[in-house]
Amino acid sequence: MKEEKHTCDICHEERDLSELTYFDESYLCEDCLRRETFICRDCGDRHWNDDSADGDLCQTCYDEDYVRCERCDAVIHYDDACYHEDEEYHDHPYCRDCFDMDEIIHDYYYKPEPIFYGDGPRYLGVELELDDGGENEFCASKLLEIANNGCERMYIKHDGSLDDGFECVTHPMTLDYHINQMPWRAILNKAVAKGYLSHQAGTCGLHVHISRNALGVNYEEQEATIAKILYFYEKFWNEILTFSRRTESQAEHWARRYGGGIINPKETLKHAKNSHMGRYAAVNLENEATIEMRIFRGTLKYNTFIATLQMVDEICKVAISLSDEFMQGLTWLDFVKGIADGKQELINYLKEKRLYVNEPIRNEVEI
């Protein structure tokens, strides 16, 4: 018996009826069926290509169960979509890859490749802790908008030592770049406006990293400079503690003194290395590429913040330029008299703390 024939409704070629598939009131040959229709990966039904929301996903299933990633436009199931925690209505979904890439508050161990700003070699990297305003990604994003403005100068990390805040970390910058290019005043003002505290929180520090390469052309020179920095800290510990705004108990907890006396810089360095104090020292030596001055209490007051960076720079300058013998003979009066007039924030702050040679000036409240 001769098999019944029928024409494909797409290509209009006549085929045996057994070679055709009846779909949506149409007969389709195998080629046209494959080319013009698809089976939805979600519901398993066949649909015309025009009903595709994304490849093999039909429009109905997409509308009911799927969204598109805000960044890469990939289609993702509602159950797999990621949202920033501060979003009330979940209007901005992300796929997992883009969410991880776009994460605003990174984990504590996040450490990107450093980007250097300004003409070195003395680069300062800042870690400023904020508390009591919430570990809030919306607030963090507002600080990053001000700080970065088209380039990556600052990032934000979780810090378990804080009650309800986060840590702002900069890439390495020269002092000049921090003062004249980095919008610190606007960043600090925004943090205050969002309800954050730093000095007054009692939990926050202002840590400054200095590149080891800035301290000497080789390892021996760098070690000699570090020895003089440590000696400076030991010799003028009371003045530095006053400058830092830390209490004795805070310093003991977060930024301990190495101790060991002030025989000479080499002995001070030797004692520090044998103390096995770890990173919770006033000057942390644990990092390969930097040393970290951890003694300073956090602040959202612009003049105090800049004065702290200038103080770090001044200590490094003295340690680099003076011999061990001159460092041993240095007095606090010698040190403050040698500060350049251009570091006016530092001079004013020293006066506020009665650490300068002239009369003190009015001390404003820290934030």
Secondary structure, 3 states (H helix, E strand, C coil): CCCCEEECCCCCCEEEHHHCEEECCEEECHHHHHHHEEECCCCCCEEEHHHEEECCEEHHHHHHHEEECCCCCCEEEHHHCECCCCCCCCCCCECHHHHHHCCCEECCCCCCCCCCECCCCCEEEEEEEEECCCCCHHHHHHHHHHHHCCCCCEEEECCCCCCCCEEEEECCEEHHHHHHCCCHHHHHHHHHHCCCECCCCCCCEEEEEEEHHHHCCCHHHHHHHHHHHHHHHHHCHHHHHHHHCCCHHHHHHHCECCCCCCCCHHHHHHHHHHCCCCCCECEECCCCCEEEEEEEECCCCHHHHHHHHHHHHHHHHHHHHCCHHHHHHCCHHHHHHCCCCCCHHHHHHHHHCCCCCCCCCCCCCCC
